């Protein structure tokens, strides 16, 4: 998408040591289960969705939220050179939300002819950025990466009213090829216009045309996404405003990334 997305990706995957532009994602081996079982996940930062070609994504802050809102711990976590993998057992009937949420500050400034930057928590800023930093720009960021897994019938999904979130007219685990999906984006719990959305089906490595959809939400915060073929889709949404909570920043950047599995008719 736009260059801002890649800056957000760097902030999200800071512990991966990123230095330049890439996107991030979480890929489940299955999203719909007929009975309780394990699912394996890949998490990475890469040039193309679901293709391991850059760095692993840290999952230390990942939450796996069960239908009864209890937390499930990932197991067999392994961080390699190109991806992180882990397993989780889904035992309750209903929908689980996997959510990796990070917020903080990023700063850019100059020291002589060198460009400097900082990504981290607000309390770290004063120790990392010189008090007399030249051309200093501080931005508050809030990034959310999600995926859903359902055992049996889907259950209702809740929003938290913080940062950028999505509400789907059709449950994310009940999608079939050929049926468009209408989604609504919320900022701090309120429908928001002009959120930029990109949707891209995986396996771009094997297509000459990527076929990405670039959309923008209407006055009600809604967009309609075409899902012509079965497969895994990567959705990225980005939004900027000036509703900062930290007085050191004058701009806020919000990002939301979701993996969708679309099944055949």
Secondary structure as UniProt FT lines:
FT   HELIX           3..12
FT   HELIX           14..16
FT   STRAND          23..28
FT   STRAND          32..33
FT   STRAND          37..46
FT   TURN            49..50
FT   STRAND          55..56
FT   TURN            60..61
FT   STRAND          63..65
FT   TURN            67..68
FT   STRAND          75..79
FT   STRAND          84..90
FT   STRAND          94..111
FT   TURN            112..113
FT   STRAND          114..120
FT   HELIX           122..128
FT   TURN            131..132
FT   STRAND          134..151
FT   STRAND          164..168
FT   TURN            172..173
FT   TURN            177..178
FT   STRAND          181..187
FT   TURN            188..189
FT   STRAND          190..191
FT   TURN            193..194
FT   STRAND          196..201
FT   HELIX           204..206
FT   STRAND          213..216
FT   TURN            219..220
FT   STRAND          222..225
FT   STRAND          231..241
FT   TURN            247..248
FT   STRAND          251..263
//
